Amino acid sequence: MRLRISARKSDLARLQAYQVGEALQKKIPGAEIQYNFRESLGDKNLTDPLWKMPEKGVFTEDFVQDLLDGKTDMVVHSWKDLPTAPRVGTKVVATLPRADQRDLLIFKKSHAERVRSSKALHIFSSSPRRAYNLENFFKEHLPFQLGQVQFHNVRGNIQTRVRKLLEDANVDGLILAKAAVDRLLTAKAAEFQETRQFLREALQGLDWVVLPLSVNPNAAAQGALAIEIKEGREDLEKVLAQVDCRDTFASAQRERETLASFGGGCHQKIGVAVLKRAYGEVFFLKGLTDQGQILDEKSLRREFSSQKLAPQKLASSKELKVSRSLSLSVEIPTHTQGLWVAKAEAYPQGLKFSGLVWTAGLQTWKKLAQEGVWVHGSSESLGEDENPQLDVLFGGSVRWAKLTHKDAPQEPGKDLLATYQVEISSKDWNIGEREAFYWNSGSQFLAALQKEPSLRHKRHACGPGNTYKILRDQLGPQASIEIYLDEEDWRKSCSL
């Protein structure tokens, strides 16, 4: 079998085409792959921001005629570059498993003092989505007490943009799609050696932050590849079905349909992310429409339907009195490369740590940043099973230590470092006629259960992390335990 694959000439586009070709050769031994690479309109015009260019699909439109004329069998795109409106005569029929869909901030370490003293941050990014969603986040979650964040237009491939950052003395950082950086850093072919080496060396002088999807949802379909063919090529559809990742395809399609409902296009200040998880489908939508509508949605598609209850039937573990003692002394093992911080209180005051810092949630991130700690990212309250996906950036597996309280459960893959104790008082908590409970902490649940065994027969809800594991372990597989992204979502779902 002979298959012709086309793509843009950039390193990233060629690499993505090779990934599709290699996936096909694994499924079809002996298949001959012929590649065709050339520039698109978006590659030729490096002056205008993408959102100012009038043409749709500035990186993809040039290949349509080749498909229609039979000069190529398929074109491999970064799916986020495709117009949201369907094209006449062609269609996307397959994709590979999705790479990391988050954005990445890279920051010059040498600029830290200047930014701290000026309280101003200058960032390269031509994306209206990123500028709208990240300005306030940077002010609160970077350790500089910023008063101003200014975004500057930048164009070019990944290497060009990184080089512009390094050469411009007036700019402090650059935002990129993390999937692009990860792919280039792991490219094995000799033709990518120079790019790979350049990026790895550049990262030595840079700090970085993996930007949270709940604050800055990705461009629709970011991190996913699109394999486009001519309509009517049923032979190719059958071939490509062998390498297609249906979960990635469905998530990317839902994101693109959501963006299209607001008008679509890279000029939009809209990000949308779909995450497939064992406990349901997480959905983030954030931005500003052309009509001035503010979008800010976080939801979880579940397979259960909550029974409606009057508000007085609901109870939160926040009503329990919690006191924390920070008197526990701790020494960070010398082999520790990253700290996973359960709560801001777990981070010892005055600790100087030069490795990675990852937080359980965004509130912890914000508090640490205000104390001057550089945080590299967060699990966004989605639980410890949420993969940080840092091995490529870090250059290998990270040896983690978890900073938490003395009675926290041990997690595989992390050293547990107890930095504080938790004391919970439930003596004044009147369960009364309450029927449904939201638990913010497994420790709080265990303390309440000891006082009120009748809790075993009530309805319970929590987030998707360790608290859920503790509830499930204590109450058994038949108990009514529902997962929500946060307490507010739970109350909306349960209240009459």
N, C-alpha and C positions, 0 to 999 in steps of 0.2 A: 504494500500500500504506500502511495506517495501522497503526502499532505503538504500544502503550501500555507505557511503562516506569515502574516504581515504584522508589522508594528512600527512605532516611531523609532528614530535612530538613537535616542538617548540611552545611556547605560541602563537606567531603570527599566525602560520599555523593552529593550533587548533581553534583559534578564527575565522579565515577566513572560516574554514569548518563549524563551528557553524552558521556563518552568512548565509551560503547557506542553511543549514538544516532548520534554522528558517524561511527563506524566502519561502522554499518549504512547510513547515507546515502551513504557513498562507494561501497559495494558495490551499493546499490539506488538509483540516482538518482531523485529525485522522491518518495522515501518520506516520509510524514508521521509525525513522532514527537511523541507526546503524553506529557508527564511528569506524574507524580503523586508529591508528596513529603509525608511526614508523620513524626511522632515515633514511636519505638518505646518499649517498656518500659525499655530500657537508657538511653534519652535522658531519660526522666522521673525515674528514680531515680538521682541523682548522689551519693548518700550512701554506699551500701554498695559495697565492693570487688566486682568482677564475680565473683570466685571464691566469694563468700559468698552470692550471689543464687541461689535454688533453681531458677529457671526455666532451661531449656535454650534457647539461641538468643535471649538477651534483646534483641539488636539485630535479629533476623530473624523471629521467630515471628509477630509481628503481621501480616505480609504474606501468610502462608500462605492464609488464608481468602479474601483478594482473588483469589489465583490460582485457587483451587478454585471460586469463584463466578463466575469469568470477568470480574471487574471490571478486571483488568489482564492484559497478555499476558506480561510478564516482570518479575522483580525483580532489581536489580543489588545485590550485596552485596560487602563485603570478605570474601573466602572464609574467612579465619581466624575470622570471627564465627559461621559456621554450625556446628551440632552435627555431630560426626563420624558419628553414627548417621543412616542415610537417613530422610527424612520420607515419610510415607504420602501419596501423591497428587501429589507434586511431585518434580522432579529437576533437578539442575544439568547443563546440556547444553553449555555453552560458556564460554570465558574469552578475555580479550585477552592479548597478550604481557605477561609479568610485569615489574613494576617492581622496584627494588632490594629484596631480601628481608631485608636486615640491619637491626639496630637502630642507633639514633643516640643518643649521650650529648651533651647540651648542658650547658655549665658556665659559671657566672658568672666572668668574668675577675677581677672585683673581689674574689672570695672566695679567690683563690689563696694569699695570704699567711696568711689565717686558717686554711685547711685545712692548710697546711704546718706551721704552729706547733702546731695542736691535734692533728694526725695523725688527724683524724676527718673523714669525708665523709658528708654527708647528701643522699640522692637521692630524688626523687619517682618512684615507680613502684609500681603495684598488682599487678604480675605476679610470681607465685611463681617462674616460670621464670627471669626476669631476676635476681631476688634470689639464687636458689640458684646460678646459673651465673657470676655476675659478682662476687660479694663478693671472692673471692681474686684474681681477675684485676685488679680495681681496686687492690688492695693492692700488686701487683707491677708494674703497667704504667702507672700514673699517677705523675708525678714529685713525690710528696709523702711517700713512706715511711709510708704509712698504717698505723695500728694498728686502726682501727675503720671499718666501712662500715655505715651504717644506712639502710634503705629506709622511705619514708613513703608511705602511700596517697594517691592523687590520682585524680580523675575529671573528666570533661568532654571537650569536643572539643579539637582541637589548640591553637587560640588560647587557650582557657580554661586549659589546663594550662601553656602557656608564660607566660601572664599571672600565674598563681599562683606560678610559679617566680620571676618578676621581683619580685613583691610580698612574698614570704615571706623575711624576713631570716635565717631559721634553716636554709634549705635551699640547697644549693650547685648542684645539677644536676637534670636531668630526662632520662628515657629515653623515646624515641618510636620508632615505626616510621619508618624513613628514607623509605620509599615515600610515606607520607602527607605528609611535609614536602616532598619533591621535587614531588609532584603539585600541592600548593597554591602553591608558589613559581613554578610554570610555568603556572598557570591563566590563560588569556588573557581570559576574559569579564569584562565590566565589573563584574558582581555580586561577583566575587572580588577586586576591586582593593584593598579595605580590608584583607582578610585577607593578601593578598600583601605589601602594604606593611608591615603590622604585623610579619610574620615576618621580612622582610628587615631592617627596622630593629632588631628584637630581636637578630638574629644578630650585629649589629655589636658588641654588648657581651658576646658569648658565645664561648667556645672550644667545639670539638666534637671528637668521636671517633666514627668509624665502627667499630662493635664487630664483632670477627671471628666468623665463623660456626663455626669449629672450636672456639671456646670457648663461644660463646653462639648455638647454632643458633636459627633463627627459630621463632616460633609456626607450627604447621603451616599451610601455604598463605599465609603472610604475603606481602604484595606482589602477590597475584593477586586478580582479580575473579571472582566467581561469577555467572553468569546463570542464574537459576532459572525454570522454567516448569512448567505443569501437565502431568502425565503424559498421554500420548495426543495431544499437540499435535505431530504429525509435520510439519505445515506450518511451525511455528515452528522445529523442529529443523533443517529444511533451510535455512531463512533464516539461522539463527544459525551454521550450519556454515561460512558464508562469511566470518565474522569470527573464528572459533575458532582459537586457537594451541594445536596439539596437544602440543608440548613442554611448555608451561606447564601444560596440563591434566594431563598424565601425571605431572609432578613434584609438583604440588599434591596429586593423588590419592594418590601414594605416601606423601607426608608425612602426610596425614590417616589413611591406613590404618595407618601405623606408630603414630601417637598413639592411634588407636582400640584397637590391640592392648594398650595399657597402661591402658585405661579411658576415654581421651579427656577433654575438658573443659578450661576455662581455669583450673581449680584445680590442674591438674597442673604439677609443676616439671620439665617436659620440653620440650626444643626439638629439632626435627628439620629438617634442610636437605638438599635434593637439588639438585645443580648439574649441568646437562648441559654437558659440554665435549667438544671434538673427540677427546680421548684417552680418554674414558670418562665414567662417571657418578660424581661425588663424593657421598659420603653422610656426614653428620655427625649423631650422636645423642648428646645429653648431658642429664643431669638425674637426678631421684630419683623413683621410683614411690611410689604410696601404700603399697605393701608394704615399702618401704625398700630396694628394689633400686637400686643405683647404676648409671647408664647412662653410658657413655663410649666411643663407637664412631666411628672414622674409617676409611673404606674407599673403595676405588675399584673399580667394576665394570669389568672389562676383557674384551676379546674374545679373549684368549689364556689358555692354561692352562700354568702353569709346571711344568717337569719337576722332580720332587723330587730333592734332592741331600743327601748327608751334610753336616753343618755344616762339616767340615774342607775341603770343596770350595768354600766360600764365602769371599769376601774383600771388605773394605771399603777405600775410599780413605782412611778415617780412619787406617789403618796407615801411610800416608805421612807423613813429617816435613814440616811446613809452617812456614816462618818468615815473618813479615811485618815490613816496615820501614815505619814511619810517618813517615819523614823527608821525604816529598814535600810541598812547600808548594803550596797551592792558594788561589785567590781566587774566591769565588762571583761569577759575572757579575751585574751589577745587574739584568738583566732576569729573573733566575731567580725563579719564584714558588713552586716546590716542590722539595724534595730527595727523591730516591728512593734509599734507603740499602741497599746490597747486604749489608753486614756492619757490625756495630757499630764494628769497627776502622777503617772507612772514614770515620767521622764525626770530623773534626778536634777534638782536645781544646780546650775553651774556645770553640768556635765559637758565636757568637750569631747566630741566624737567625730572622727573624720570620714567615717564610712557612710553607707546609705541609711536613710531614715524613711520609714514607711508607716503610715498611720491607719488605724482601723476605720476612722471616719474623718469627715471634713472639719468638724468642730475641733477635734484634737489637732489637726493640721493647723488650723487658724491660731489656736492658743500657742502652739510651739513656735510658729512664725513670729508671733508678737514677742516671744522671748528670745528671738534672734536665731532660731534654729532653721537651717535649710532643709526643707522636706522634699523628698524626691517623688512622692506620690502617695496614693491612698487606695485602700480597698473599698472606699465609699460606702461603708456599712453593709456591704454585700457578703461579708463573712470571710473567715480565714482561708476558705477553699478557693477564693478568688485568686487566680494566678497573676502575680505582678508582671510577668513576661519581661523580665529584666536581664536574662542571661546574655543576650546579644549585646546590649549596651554595656553591661558590666564586664563582658569578656569571659564569662564562665558562670557556673552555679554560685549563688550567694549563700554564705553561711549565716543564718539568721539567729538572733536572740530576741525573744519576746519579752518586753517590759510590761509587767502586769501585777496583779495582787497575789498574795501568798497562797490562796486557795484555788487559783485558776487551774483548769485542766491542762495537762501537758499535750502539746500539739506535735505531731510528727514533722520532722524537718526543722524544728526550732528549739534552741535552748531556752528554757524558761528562767527568767530572772525576776524574782519577786522584789519589787521596790516599795510596796506599801501593803498595809492590811486594810481589810474592809470590815466594818462593824455595822450591822443592820438592826434597827429597832422596828419591830412590827407590833409592839404592845398596844399602840394607839390606833392601829389600822382596823377599821370596822368593815369587815367583808359584807355583813348584813345580807341584803337581798341581791347583791351583785351577781351577775350571771356570766360575764365575759371579762377577761383580763388581758392587758397588754404588758408584756415583760420586756424591760430594757436591759435586764441583767439576769444571768442564770443564778448568781449568788443571792439576789433578792428573791427569786422564786423559791430557792431551797430554804431560805429563812422563813418565808411565809408558809410554805408547805409544812414545815415542822410545827408551826403554831396552829395551822388550820388544815388538817388532813382532808376536810371536805372539798378542798380545792381540786382534788383529783377528779371530781365529777362535774367540774365547770368547763366552760369554753376558754381556750387560751390562744393567744396570738403573740408573735414576736417577729424580729428580723430573721434573715436567712443564715446567721452566723452561729457562734458557739451556744448562744442562749437556746436556740432551737434544738441543738444536740442534747443539751441538758434536760430540757422539757421532755423530749422524746425518750431519753434514757429513763427518766423518773416515772413518766406516765404510761409508757408502753405504746405499741404500734396502733392500738385501737382508739387512743385518746383524740379528742378534737383539738388539734393544734393547727392554726392557720398562719401562713407567712405573709407579711406585708413589708413594704420598703421602709415605712416609718409609722409612728403612732397616729399621726394625722390621717394618713391613708386608711388606717384601721377604723378610726372613729367615723370617717365619712361613709365607709362601707357598712358599718354596723348600725349607725344611728337612724332612727325613724325620720 
